[in-house]
């Protein structure tokens, strides 16, 4: 019995520590150790908690990492850090996890680059747009015949000036009155014309619209007169020399009603000279101050003055129109004009005529006819037009200024041209504001304010850019350009300057644009990008021969104007409805986040809570574990019973 009690009281030769002692510092693992078989029987949660509570700081951090890997939802992490997992399985899951991370990061990077480079996409709008939702295009008709010969005989005046220059080799010693008297004396003997005292002023004004080589030939002569010429209003002079509206356009038809063309045409100054414009906005609605222009047509367009009074009267024009908002509270008789039906009858028709005695081959080379412009692109139905290309046409939106020198369609005398219009209407969604203008490559009207124009458009921006550059280089602007009130219009001596300024600006813009393709930090002057909401007009052209004389005689009428050659121009919408183009966001910030989240979820099982979980474990969880460890060390600085048992076990034989 004593032996039994003695055996029961004997201490074992080693101690099996409890779970709380598995990672206790100072434990002699050689004498009080756990075999691998015994360790595999201990739950992993016990091992992890023991490391966190009683292990060293490094062991506690490892314990937190093991605890995080055991509870996280990220695929593969728990198998890599699991305590009892064999090493080959850990390597297997490590390779698969790294592969998933690689593909996820690659796809996310590609998505980010796509969001950076092309966040905007152009696509077709879901619904068709009827043509009455947009204005009929503004039609600008520029005759190649710039002057009425009965008012100013450019050919004879230029010839006399050239002969005088050849005789004297200089005009600096001859004033205008002397030139007029000598020319009169010599020309009356030849039964020719009389050179009036204002001929040189008119000659100087026409230099602004003649071909460049003509201006370079006569400009220095006119500017070298000793007495000098009196200041001349270039635009007013050109308007006085222009052939009247009712001669160029005897009659027109619009929306099924016949008009005298002078009732619905406006004079407008363009880079081609004085032109006739149909359905354009008034200068006060285009420019911030109509005084920015050097000329405004005093005639008021009236669509109520049509031939057939039996037709129902038009309603009074009310409301307004903008490119962004469209027509607001306007009926059929709107401003600018629009049409409901896409037919030739409801389009625009003009009979245009040119008088042969006004033909001029000295100022405007040898092309005769009409430029209908400014210009865009067309699909050609008939390509025969003599020596001159007559395939490019642009019918501009009413809020923009026409730039007719870029491209145009030449309507020759004795021809009929029919233009079927298909609108190119681009709209943009409002959420595009969150993307920078450089990325979306367009400006909203409230983002880019122009100095002279009320509304932003690419052509308005280009016009303002050219005007400002010309003003900076020459101290003046060309007669058709908008300008501040205190800036003069360029005279004949400045023609070479503003022509050189325009060429210099074009070369500068071309150079900067090409450099920007290589270096994105390069800034392009003016940055005239398209408007986010824009309206242009594509069209198809049909052309045929037309004889006004034979047509009139076919109606058994007398043909009065023997030197008149007529042309017919018809512009109409091709279809009742058209498809607009919508500019939308391809990748917004929310779309980018959702795409990245989907990729992370597909390859790694990560969600937004996974990041919160990661922050929690390695911030709040670490702080909580450190606080618990300090409390335990304060209450139990050491385990005396364990130390006593250890000493006895060491001292035992």
C-alpha positions as CSV (number, residue, x, y, z in Angstrom):
1,X,0.0,0.0,0.0
2,X,2.8,2.3,0.9
3,X,4.5,1.4,-2.3
4,X,1.3,2.3,-4.2
5,X,1.0,5.6,-2.5
6,X,4.6,6.3,-3.1
7,X,4.3,5.6,-6.8
8,X,1.2,7.8,-6.9
9,X,3.1,10.7,-5.3
10,X,6.1,10.4,-7.5
11,X,6.5,13.2,-10.1
12,X,6.8,12.2,-13.8
13,X,10.1,12.6,-15.4
14,X,8.7,15.3,-17.9
15,X,5.7,17.6,-17.9
16,X,3.0,17.8,-20.5
17,X,2.2,21.5,-20.7
18,X,-1.3,22.6,-21.3
19,X,-2.4,24.6,-24.3
20,X,-1.4,27.9,-22.6
21,X,2.2,26.6,-22.3
22,X,2.8,25.5,-25.9
23,X,4.6,28.7,-26.8
24,X,5.6,29.9,-23.4
25,X,9.1,31.5,-23.5
26,X,11.7,29.7,-21.4
27,X,10.1,26.3,-21.7
28,X,12.7,23.5,-22.0
29,X,11.4,21.7,-25.1
30,X,14.2,19.1,-24.9
31,X,12.8,17.8,-21.6
32,X,9.2,18.9,-21.8
33,X,8.6,18.4,-25.5
34,X,5.7,17.3,-27.7
35,X,6.3,14.9,-30.4
36,X,5.1,15.7,-33.9
37,X,2.4,13.1,-33.5
38,X,1.2,14.8,-30.3
39,X,1.3,18.3,-32.0
40,X,-0.8,17.1,-34.8
41,X,-3.5,16.2,-32.4
42,X,-3.6,19.7,-30.9
43,X,-6.2,21.9,-32.7
44,X,-4.8,24.7,-34.8
45,X,-6.9,27.2,-33.0
46,X,-5.2,26.3,-29.7
47,X,-1.8,26.7,-31.3
48,X,-2.7,30.1,-32.9
49,X,-4.2,31.5,-29.7
50,X,-1.2,30.3,-27.6
51,X,1.2,32.1,-29.9
52,X,-0.8,35.3,-29.8
53,X,-1.3,35.3,-26.0
54,X,2.0,33.8,-24.7
55,X,4.5,33.9,-27.5
56,X,7.1,36.4,-28.3
57,X,6.2,39.5,-30.3
58,X,7.4,37.8,-33.5
59,X,5.5,34.6,-32.6
60,X,2.4,36.7,-31.8
61,X,2.6,38.4,-35.2
62,X,2.8,35.0,-36.9
63,X,-0.1,33.9,-34.8
64,X,-2.2,36.9,-36.1
65,X,-1.2,36.0,-39.6
66,X,-2.3,32.4,-39.1
67,X,-5.5,33.6,-37.6
68,X,-6.2,35.9,-40.5
69,X,-5.4,33.2,-43.1
70,X,-7.8,30.9,-41.3
71,X,-10.7,33.3,-41.4
72,X,-10.2,35.3,-44.6
73,X,-12.3,34.8,-47.7
74,X,-9.4,35.2,-50.1
75,X,-9.0,32.0,-52.1
76,X,-5.9,29.9,-51.3
77,X,-4.5,31.9,-48.4
78,X,-5.7,29.5,-45.7
79,X,-4.1,26.5,-47.4
80,X,-0.8,28.3,-47.6
81,X,-0.6,29.2,-43.9
82,X,-2.5,26.3,-42.3
83,X,-0.6,24.7,-39.4
84,X,-1.0,21.0,-40.2
85,X,-0.9,21.4,-44.0
86,X,2.0,19.4,-45.7
87,X,4.7,21.5,-47.3
88,X,4.0,20.2,-50.9
89,X,0.3,21.2,-50.6
90,X,1.4,24.6,-49.4
91,X,3.6,25.0,-52.4
92,X,0.8,23.9,-54.7
93,X,-1.6,26.5,-53.4
94,X,1.2,29.1,-53.4
95,X,1.8,28.6,-57.1
96,X,-1.9,28.7,-57.9
97,X,-2.5,31.8,-55.8
98,X,0.4,33.7,-57.4
99,X,-0.9,32.8,-60.8
100,X,-4.3,34.1,-60.0
101,X,-2.8,37.3,-58.6
102,X,-0.8,37.7,-61.8
103,X,-3.8,37.4,-64.1
104,X,-5.9,39.6,-61.9
105,X,-3.4,42.4,-61.7
106,X,-2.8,42.1,-65.5
107,X,-6.5,42.4,-66.3
108,X,-7.0,45.3,-63.8
109,X,-4.0,47.2,-65.3
110,X,-5.4,46.7,-68.8
111,X,-8.8,48.0,-67.6
112,X,-7.1,51.0,-66.0
113,X,-5.2,51.9,-69.1
114,X,-8.4,51.6,-71.2
115,X,-10.1,53.9,-68.7
116,X,-7.3,56.4,-68.9
117,X,-6.9,56.3,-72.7
118,X,-10.4,55.9,-74.0
119,X,-13.1,56.6,-71.4
120,X,-15.6,57.9,-74.0
121,X,-17.4,55.9,-76.7
122,X,-19.4,57.1,-79.7
123,X,-22.4,55.0,-80.5
124,X,-25.8,55.3,-82.2
125,X,-28.7,56.7,-80.2
126,X,-31.5,54.3,-79.3
127,X,-34.2,56.4,-80.9
128,X,-34.6,58.1,-84.2
129,X,-34.7,61.9,-84.4
130,X,-37.3,63.6,-86.6
131,X,-35.9,66.4,-88.8
132,X,-38.2,69.0,-87.2
133,X,-36.1,68.7,-84.0
134,X,-33.2,70.4,-85.7
135,X,-32.9,73.6,-87.8
136,X,-32.6,73.5,-91.6
137,X,-29.0,74.1,-92.5
138,X,-27.7,77.6,-93.0
139,X,-26.9,78.0,-96.7
140,X,-24.2,80.5,-97.7
141,X,-24.0,81.3,-101.4
142,X,-20.9,83.2,-102.5
143,X,-20.9,84.3,-106.2
144,X,-17.6,84.2,-108.0
145,X,-18.7,87.5,-109.6
146,X,-17.9,89.9,-106.8
147,X,-18.6,93.2,-108.5
148,X,-21.3,94.9,-110.6
149,X,-19.4,96.1,-113.6
150,X,-21.6,99.1,-114.1
151,X,-20.6,100.3,-110.6
152,X,-16.9,99.5,-110.8
153,X,-15.1,98.2,-113.9
154,X,-12.2,96.3,-112.2
155,X,-10.7,95.0,-115.4
156,X,-10.2,98.4,-117.0
157,X,-9.1,100.1,-113.8
158,X,-6.5,97.5,-113.0
159,X,-5.2,97.6,-116.6
160,X,-4.8,101.4,-116.5
161,X,-3.0,101.2,-113.1
162,X,-0.7,98.6,-114.5
163,X,0.1,100.6,-117.6
164,X,0.8,103.7,-115.5
165,X,3.1,101.7,-113.3
166,X,5.0,100.4,-116.3
167,X,5.4,103.9,-117.8
168,X,6.6,105.5,-114.6
169,X,7.9,102.3,-112.8
170,X,6.6,103.9,-109.7
171,X,3.3,105.4,-108.4
172,X,4.8,107.3,-105.5
173,X,4.9,110.6,-107.3
174,X,1.3,110.4,-108.6
175,X,-1.7,111.1,-106.5
176,X,-5.2,109.9,-107.2
177,X,-6.5,113.1,-108.8
178,X,-3.5,113.2,-111.2
179,X,-4.0,109.6,-112.1
180,X,-7.7,110.2,-112.7
181,X,-7.2,113.2,-114.9
182,X,-4.5,111.5,-117.0
183,X,-6.6,108.4,-117.4
184,X,-9.6,110.4,-118.3
185,X,-7.8,112.4,-121.0
186,X,-6.3,109.3,-122.6
187,X,-9.4,107.1,-122.4
188,X,-11.9,109.6,-123.8
189,X,-10.0,109.5,-127.0
190,X,-10.5,105.8,-127.2
191,X,-14.2,106.1,-126.4
192,X,-13.6,104.2,-123.2
193,X,-14.7,104.8,-119.6
194,X,-14.0,107.6,-117.1
195,X,-11.9,106.7,-114.0
196,X,-13.7,108.4,-111.2
197,X,-12.0,109.8,-108.1
198,X,-13.1,106.9,-105.9
199,X,-11.7,104.2,-108.2
200,X,-8.4,103.7,-106.3
201,X,-10.3,103.3,-103.0
202,X,-12.6,100.7,-104.6
203,X,-9.5,99.1,-106.2
204,X,-7.9,98.9,-102.8
205,X,-11.0,97.3,-101.3
206,X,-11.2,94.7,-103.9
207,X,-7.6,93.6,-103.2
208,X,-9.0,91.9,-100.1
209,X,-11.1,89.5,-102.1
210,X,-9.0,89.0,-105.3
211,X,-6.7,86.1,-105.7
212,X,-3.4,86.2,-103.7
213,X,-1.2,86.7,-106.7
214,X,-3.3,89.7,-107.9
215,X,-3.2,91.3,-104.4
216,X,0.6,90.8,-104.3
217,X,0.9,92.5,-107.7
218,X,-1.3,95.6,-107.2
219,X,-1.1,96.0,-103.4
220,X,2.4,97.6,-103.3
221,X,1.4,99.9,-106.1
222,X,-1.7,101.2,-104.3
223,X,0.1,101.6,-101.0
224,X,2.9,103.6,-102.5
225,X,0.9,106.6,-103.6
226,X,2.6,109.7,-102.5
227,X,-0.5,111.6,-101.4
228,X,-2.0,108.4,-100.0
229,X,-5.6,107.4,-100.1
230,X,-8.3,108.4,-97.8
231,X,-9.3,105.7,-95.2
232,X,-11.9,103.4,-96.8
233,X,-14.4,101.2,-95.1
234,X,-13.5,97.9,-96.8
235,X,-16.7,96.0,-95.9
236,X,-19.1,98.8,-96.8
237,X,-17.2,99.3,-100.1
238,X,-17.5,95.6,-101.0
239,X,-21.2,95.6,-100.2
240,X,-21.7,98.6,-102.5
241,X,-19.9,96.8,-105.3
242,X,-21.7,93.5,-104.7
243,X,-24.5,92.5,-107.2
244,X,-27.9,93.0,-105.5
245,X,-29.8,90.1,-104.1
246,X,-32.7,90.3,-106.4
247,X,-30.4,90.1,-109.5
248,X,-28.4,87.2,-108.2
249,X,-31.5,85.4,-106.9
250,X,-34.7,86.5,-108.6
251,X,-36.9,84.1,-106.8
252,X,-36.7,81.3,-104.2
253,X,-38.9,78.7,-102.7
254,X,-38.9,77.5,-99.1
255,X,-41.1,75.1,-97.4
256,X,-43.6,75.1,-100.3
257,X,-43.9,78.9,-100.5
258,X,-42.4,81.2,-103.1
259,X,-40.4,84.3,-102.1
260,X,-38.4,87.0,-103.7
261,X,-34.9,86.0,-102.6
262,X,-34.0,89.4,-101.3
263,X,-36.7,88.9,-98.7
264,X,-35.1,85.9,-97.1
265,X,-31.4,86.5,-97.9
266,X,-28.9,88.3,-95.7
267,X,-25.6,89.9,-96.8
268,X,-22.8,88.3,-94.7
269,X,-19.1,89.0,-94.8
270,X,-17.0,85.8,-95.1
271,X,-13.5,85.0,-96.0
272,X,-14.7,84.8,-99.6
273,X,-16.1,88.3,-99.6
274,X,-19.7,89.4,-99.4
275,X,-22.1,86.4,-99.7
276,X,-25.8,85.7,-99.4
277,X,-27.0,83.7,-96.5
278,X,-30.3,81.8,-95.9
279,X,-31.5,80.7,-92.5
280,X,-28.6,82.1,-90.5
281,X,-28.9,83.6,-87.0
282,X,-28.8,87.3,-86.6
283,X,-25.4,88.7,-85.5
284,X,-26.7,89.7,-82.1
285,X,-27.6,86.0,-81.5
286,X,-24.1,84.8,-82.6
287,X,-21.8,87.4,-81.2
288,X,-21.6,88.7,-77.7
289,X,-21.7,92.2,-79.1
290,X,-22.8,92.7,-82.7
291,X,-20.4,95.7,-82.9
292,X,-17.6,93.2,-83.1
293,X,-18.5,92.9,-86.8
294,X,-17.5,95.6,-89.3
295,X,-20.8,95.2,-91.2
296,X,-24.3,94.1,-90.4
297,X,-27.0,93.8,-93.0
298,X,-29.7,96.4,-92.2
299,X,-32.4,94.4,-94.1
300,X,-34.7,92.3,-91.9
301,X,-35.6,88.8,-93.1
302,X,-39.3,88.2,-93.3
303,X,-40.8,84.8,-94.1
304,X,-44.3,86.3,-94.0
305,X,-43.8,88.0,-97.3
306,X,-44.5,85.2,-99.8
307,X,-46.2,85.1,-103.2
308,X,-49.4,83.1,-102.7
309,X,-51.4,84.8,-100.0
310,X,-54.1,82.2,-100.2
311,X,-51.9,79.9,-98.2
312,X,-52.5,80.0,-94.4
313,X,-50.5,82.7,-92.6
314,X,-47.5,81.7,-90.6
315,X,-47.7,81.9,-86.8
316,X,-45.7,84.5,-84.9
317,X,-42.2,83.4,-84.0
318,X,-41.8,82.9,-80.3
319,X,-39.5,81.0,-78.0
320,X,-35.9,80.4,-78.7
321,X,-33.4,77.7,-80.0
322,X,-30.1,76.5,-78.7
323,X,-28.0,73.5,-79.9
324,X,-28.2,71.9,-76.4
325,X,-31.9,72.6,-75.6
326,X,-33.3,72.6,-79.1
327,X,-36.5,74.4,-80.0
328,X,-38.4,75.8,-77.0
329,X,-42.1,76.9,-77.4
330,X,-41.8,77.4,-81.2
331,X,-44.2,76.5,-84.0
332,X,-43.5,75.7,-87.6
333,X,-42.5,79.3,-88.3
334,X,-39.5,79.1,-86.1
335,X,-36.2,80.8,-85.7
336,X,-34.0,79.5,-87.2
337,X,-36.3,77.9,-89.8
338,X,-37.0,74.2,-89.8
339,X,-39.1,71.8,-91.9
340,X,-41.3,68.8,-91.1
341,X,-41.3,67.0,-94.4
342,X,-38.3,65.6,-96.1
343,X,-39.1,66.4,-99.7
344,X,-37.8,68.6,-102.5
345,X,-41.0,70.7,-102.3
346,X,-40.5,71.4,-98.7
347,X,-36.8,72.1,-99.0
348,X,-35.0,75.2,-100.2
349,X,-34.8,76.2,-103.9
350,X,-33.1,79.1,-105.5
351,X,-32.9,80.3,-109.1
352,X,-29.5,81.9,-109.4
353,X,-28.4,83.9,-112.4
354,X,-25.2,85.5,-113.6
355,X,-24.9,88.2,-116.2
356,X,-22.1,87.7,-118.7
357,X,-21.1,91.4,-118.8
358,X,-20.1,91.0,-115.1
359,X,-17.8,88.1,-115.7
360,X,-14.4,88.9,-114.3
361,X,-11.2,86.9,-115.1
362,X,-8.7,89.4,-113.6
363,X,-9.7,89.4,-110.0
364,X,-11.0,85.9,-109.5
365,X,-9.1,83.8,-112.0
366,X,-11.3,81.9,-114.5
367,X,-13.9,80.0,-112.5
368,X,-17.4,81.4,-112.7
369,X,-20.4,80.2,-110.7
370,X,-21.3,80.0,-107.0
371,X,-19.7,78.6,-103.9
372,X,-22.3,77.1,-101.7
373,X,-20.5,76.8,-98.4
374,X,-18.7,76.5,-96.0
375,X,-18.1,72.8,-96.4
376,X,-18.1,69.3,-95.2
377,X,-18.1,66.0,-97.1
378,X,-20.4,64.5,-99.7
379,X,-21.1,61.4,-101.6
380,X,-21.0,62.1,-105.3
381,X,-23.8,61.2,-107.7
382,X,-22.3,63.1,-110.6
383,X,-18.7,64.1,-110.9
384,X,-18.4,66.0,-114.1
385,X,-17.8,69.7,-113.4
386,X,-15.3,70.9,-115.9
387,X,-12.0,72.0,-114.6
388,X,-13.2,72.6,-111.1
389,X,-14.1,70.1,-108.4
390,X,-17.7,70.5,-107.3
391,X,-18.1,67.6,-104.9
392,X,-17.4,69.1,-101.4
393,X,-20.3,70.9,-99.6
394,X,-20.8,72.1,-96.1
395,X,-24.0,73.4,-94.8
396,X,-23.2,74.8,-91.4
397,X,-25.3,74.9,-88.2
398,X,-26.9,78.3,-87.6
399,X,-24.8,79.1,-84.5
400,X,-21.5,78.8,-86.4
401,X,-19.8,81.1,-88.9
402,X,-19.2,79.7,-92.4
403,X,-15.6,79.2,-93.4
404,X,-16.1,79.0,-97.2
405,X,-12.4,79.0,-98.2
406,X,-11.8,75.5,-96.7
407,X,-14.0,73.4,-98.9
408,X,-17.0,74.2,-101.1
409,X,-19.1,73.0,-104.0
410,X,-18.9,75.0,-107.2
411,X,-22.2,75.5,-108.8
412,X,-21.4,76.5,-112.4
413,X,-23.6,78.7,-114.5
414,X,-26.0,76.6,-116.6
415,X,-26.3,73.7,-114.2
416,X,-28.8,72.3,-111.8
417,X,-27.5,71.0,-108.5
418,X,-29.6,69.0,-106.0
419,X,-28.3,68.4,-102.5
420,X,-30.0,65.8,-100.3
421,X,-29.0,66.4,-96.7
422,X,-28.4,63.8,-94.0
423,X,-27.8,65.4,-90.6
424,X,-24.8,64.4,-88.4
425,X,-26.1,65.2,-85.0
426,X,-23.8,64.4,-82.0
427,X,-25.2,64.6,-78.4
428,X,-23.4,63.9,-75.2
429,X,-24.6,62.6,-71.8
430,X,-24.4,65.0,-68.8
431,X,-22.2,62.6,-66.8
432,X,-19.3,63.3,-69.3
433,X,-18.6,66.3,-67.1
434,X,-16.7,64.1,-64.7
435,X,-14.2,63.3,-67.4
436,X,-11.6,65.9,-68.4
437,X,-12.0,67.6,-71.7
438,X,-8.6,66.3,-72.9
439,X,-9.8,62.7,-72.4
440,X,-13.2,63.1,-74.0
441,X,-11.8,65.3,-76.8
442,X,-14.7,67.8,-76.7
443,X,-15.9,70.9,-74.9
444,X,-19.3,71.6,-73.3
445,X,-20.7,75.0,-74.0
446,X,-20.3,76.0,-70.3
447,X,-16.7,74.9,-70.2
448,X,-15.1,77.0,-73.0
449,X,-16.2,80.6,-73.2
450,X,-15.1,82.4,-76.4
451,X,-14.3,86.1,-76.5
452,X,-16.5,87.1,-79.4
453,X,-19.1,84.3,-79.7
454,X,-22.0,83.4,-77.5
455,X,-21.9,79.7,-78.2
456,X,-18.8,77.4,-78.6
457,X,-18.3,75.5,-81.8
458,X,-15.1,74.3,-83.5
459,X,-15.5,76.7,-86.4
460,X,-16.2,79.7,-84.1
461,X,-13.1,78.8,-82.1
462,X,-11.0,78.6,-85.2
463,X,-12.3,81.9,-86.4
464,X,-11.5,83.6,-83.1
465,X,-8.1,82.0,-83.0
466,X,-7.2,83.3,-86.4
467,X,-8.6,86.8,-85.6
468,X,-6.5,87.0,-82.4
469,X,-3.4,85.8,-84.1
470,X,-3.8,88.2,-87.0
471,X,-4.4,91.1,-84.5
472,X,-1.2,90.2,-82.6
473,X,0.9,90.0,-85.7
474,X,-0.5,92.9,-87.8
475,X,-2.3,95.1,-85.3
476,X,-5.5,94.8,-87.4
477,X,-7.9,92.1,-88.6
478,X,-9.3,91.1,-92.0
479,X,-12.6,92.8,-92.9
480,X,-14.8,89.7,-92.1
481,X,-13.2,88.8,-88.8
482,X,-14.7,89.7,-85.4
483,X,-12.6,92.2,-83.5
484,X,-12.6,94.5,-80.4
485,X,-14.1,97.9,-80.9
486,X,-10.7,99.7,-80.9
487,X,-9.0,97.5,-83.4
488,X,-9.0,98.7,-87.1
489,X,-9.7,96.7,-90.2
490,X,-6.6,95.9,-92.2
491,X,-5.9,98.1,-95.2
492,X,-4.3,97.3,-98.5
493,X,-0.8,97.7,-97.1
494,X,-1.6,94.9,-94.5
495,X,-2.7,92.2,-97.0
496,X,0.6,90.5,-97.1
497,X,0.8,90.6,-93.3
498,X,-2.5,88.9,-92.6
499,X,-1.9,86.3,-95.4
500,X,1.5,85.5,-93.9
501,X,-0.1,85.4,-90.4
502,X,-2.6,82.8,-91.6
503,X,0.1,80.7,-93.2
504,X,2.2,81.0,-90.1
505,X,-0.7,80.0,-87.8
506,X,-1.5,77.0,-90.0
507,X,2.1,75.8,-89.9
508,X,2.3,76.4,-86.1
509,X,-0.8,74.4,-85.5
510,X,0.4,71.6,-87.7
511,X,3.7,71.5,-86.0
512,X,2.2,71.5,-82.5
513,X,-0.3,68.8,-83.4
514,X,2.4,66.5,-84.7
515,X,4.5,67.0,-81.7
516,X,1.6,66.3,-79.4
517,X,1.2,62.8,-80.9
518,X,4.7,62.1,-79.6
519,X,4.7,64.2,-76.4
520,X,1.4,64.6,-74.7
521,X,2.7,67.5,-72.6
522,X,2.8,69.7,-75.7
523,X,0.1,72.4,-75.8
524,X,-1.7,73.2,-79.1
525,X,-2.5,76.8,-79.6
526,X,-6.2,77.6,-79.1
527,X,-7.1,73.9,-78.5
528,X,-10.2,74.1,-80.8
529,X,-11.6,70.7,-80.1
530,X,-15.2,69.8,-81.3
531,X,-18.2,70.7,-79.2
532,X,-19.7,67.9,-77.2
533,X,-23.0,68.7,-78.8
534,X,-22.6,69.5,-82.5
535,X,-24.6,69.6,-85.7
536,X,-23.2,69.1,-89.1
537,X,-24.7,68.1,-92.4
538,X,-23.6,65.3,-94.7
539,X,-25.1,65.2,-98.1
540,X,-25.3,63.7,-101.6
541,X,-25.0,65.7,-104.7
542,X,-26.7,65.3,-108.1
543,X,-25.9,67.6,-111.0
544,X,-27.3,68.1,-114.5
545,X,-27.2,70.6,-117.3
546,X,-29.8,73.4,-117.1
547,X,-30.7,76.1,-119.7
548,X,-32.8,78.9,-118.4
549,X,-33.4,80.2,-121.9
550,X,-34.8,77.0,-123.2
551,X,-36.9,76.5,-120.0
552,X,-38.5,80.0,-120.4
553,X,-39.2,79.5,-124.1
554,X,-40.8,76.2,-123.4
555,X,-43.4,78.1,-121.3
556,X,-44.0,80.3,-124.4
557,X,-42.5,83.3,-122.6
558,X,-40.1,85.9,-124.0
559,X,-36.6,85.6,-122.8
560,X,-35.5,89.1,-121.8
561,X,-32.0,88.9,-120.5
562,X,-29.8,87.8,-123.4
563,X,-26.6,87.7,-121.3
564,X,-28.1,86.0,-118.3
565,X,-27.1,82.4,-117.6
566,X,-29.2,80.7,-114.9
567,X,-28.5,78.0,-112.4
568,X,-30.8,76.1,-110.0
569,X,-29.9,75.0,-106.5
570,X,-32.1,72.7,-104.4
571,X,-31.4,71.6,-100.8
572,X,-33.6,69.2,-98.9
573,X,-33.5,66.6,-96.2
574,X,-33.1,63.0,-97.5
575,X,-35.3,61.3,-94.9
576,X,-38.0,62.2,-92.3
577,X,-35.9,60.8,-89.5
578,X,-32.2,60.2,-88.8
579,X,-30.0,58.4,-86.3
580,X,-28.1,60.7,-83.9
581,X,-24.7,59.8,-82.5
582,X,-24.5,59.7,-78.7
583,X,-21.2,60.3,-76.9
584,X,-21.3,58.4,-73.6
585,X,-18.9,57.2,-70.9
586,X,-17.3,53.9,-71.6
587,X,-15.6,53.7,-68.2
588,X,-16.6,56.0,-65.4
589,X,-15.1,55.8,-61.9
590,X,-18.0,53.6,-60.7
591,X,-17.6,51.3,-63.8
592,X,-13.9,51.1,-63.2
593,X,-14.4,50.1,-59.6
594,X,-17.0,47.5,-60.4
595,X,-14.9,46.0,-63.2
596,X,-11.8,45.8,-60.9
597,X,-14.0,44.3,-58.1
598,X,-15.4,41.7,-60.5
599,X,-11.9,40.7,-61.6
600,X,-10.7,40.4,-58.0
601,X,-13.8,38.4,-57.1
602,X,-13.3,36.0,-60.1
603,X,-9.7,35.3,-59.6
604,X,-9.2,35.7,-55.8
605,X,-12.6,36.0,-54.2
606,X,-11.9,39.5,-52.9
607,X,-14.6,42.0,-52.1
608,X,-14.6,45.4,-50.4
609,X,-15.1,43.7,-47.0
610,X,-11.9,41.7,-47.6
611,X,-9.9,45.0,-47.5
612,X,-11.7,46.1,-44.4
613,X,-11.0,42.7,-42.8
614,X,-7.3,43.1,-43.7
615,X,-7.2,46.5,-42.1
616,X,-9.0,45.2,-39.0
617,X,-6.6,42.3,-38.4
618,X,-3.4,44.3,-38.8
619,X,-4.6,47.4,-36.9
620,X,-7.4,46.9,-34.4
621,X,-6.6,43.2,-33.8
622,X,-3.0,43.8,-33.2
623,X,-3.8,46.6,-30.7
624,X,-6.2,44.4,-28.9
625,X,-3.8,41.5,-28.6
626,X,-1.0,43.8,-27.3
627,X,-3.4,45.2,-24.7
628,X,-4.4,41.6,-23.5
629,X,-0.7,40.6,-23.4
630,X,0.2,43.6,-21.1
631,X,-2.7,42.8,-18.8
632,X,-1.7,39.1,-18.5
633,X,1.9,40.0,-17.8
634,X,0.8,42.4,-15.0
635,X,-1.4,39.8,-13.3
636,X,0.9,36.8,-13.9
637,X,4.4,37.9,-14.3
638,X,5.5,34.3,-14.0
639,X,4.0,31.0,-13.2
640,X,5.5,29.9,-9.8
641,X,4.0,26.5,-9.8
642,X,5.4,25.7,-13.2
643,X,8.8,27.1,-12.2
644,X,8.8,24.9,-9.1
645,X,7.9,21.8,-11.0
646,X,10.6,22.6,-13.5
647,X,13.2,22.9,-10.8
648,X,12.2,19.6,-9.2
649,X,12.3,17.8,-12.5
650,X,15.8,19.1,-13.1
651,X,17.1,18.1,-9.7
652,X,15.6,14.6,-9.8
653,X,18.3,11.9,-10.3
